[in-house]
Amino acid sequence: MKLLTVLKFTTVLALALAASWLFAPSDKQVTAHEISSSQEESSYTYVAQPGDSYTKIARKAVQTFGLSEKIDLTPAGIIFAETNLTKAAGSPALEVGQKVEIKESTLDDWVDKAQELIDSQEAAWNYYVQFVDFNTNNVGQSD
């Protein structure tokens, strides 16, 4: 039963990534995962914990950014932003203890795009909401 759930989730994630290619603007390349040597630009930094993925960390960054900037995102908008952040970063596999840094400007770009989704795009992304755990309390941080 657990394998079937994992298979369903993997299929849904693959569909979400495919949908992101359809609905994401292609006029601008965005790099979501960059480790910067300068401290000029603000970023959100996390350390991968057991069970974390880049997608979960991107979800936490989107949610944290939304809260800190007082931006109300729909669950579908969160999924849109996290999926595109993950895709732009190359969907990297993470190792426990790996540092992940996501620039605030990159988050701002994808959150803006999430807020601009038209109704049909919002509806398409809303399908995936049922498969996502939005509780990111322990993602990217030590217990």
Helices and strands as residue ranges (DSSP letters): H 2-23, E 43-47, H 54-68, H 75-88, E 99-103, H 104-115, H 119-126, G 127-131
